[in-house]
Amino acid sequence: MDSLQIKAILAGMFFGAWPLLMNRSNLNASVSAVVFSIVVLVIVFPFSVSNWANLTNINWTMAVLAGIAGAIGLLLFNSMLSKATIETVGTLFVLSLVAQITVSSVYKVLMSGDISLAKGVGFALAALSAVLLTKA
């Protein structure tokens, strides 16, 4: 395994852990989004300081759109987390991950033009997994 694959696995583990921890915080949706954002800013900012001089050739439109999409996603996700029970949070989180994987996969197919039967079967299986994982 190369270093990017290891980082992807570790990132997935941390992205998998934070919602489960936040669900136990008893914060409401918007407050938990603010707390999460502040903690992320405090931790990430020191790692970015050395790169602030290299802000040339930035596509600010895409950066702002990414921030808007992330903010909306975070508010919706935290709204779900704040209302989910300990028994349902795992299932709801899996459903969210399947949707996220599907968006990334559709993007990859659109950008590469690689539309195939295998990809269609993969999307069908992702949908089936979401259905099966959300059944009681």
URGI-V608919 format. One record per helix or strand of 2 or more residues. SS is the DSSP state (H for helix, E for strand). FROM is the first residue (numbers start at 1). LEN is the number of residues. Records with the same first field share a line. If there is no record, write none. Layout:
# URGI-V608919
SS->FROM-LEN, FROM-LEN
This chain:
# URGI-V608919
H->3-21, 29-26, 60-24, 89-24, 117-18
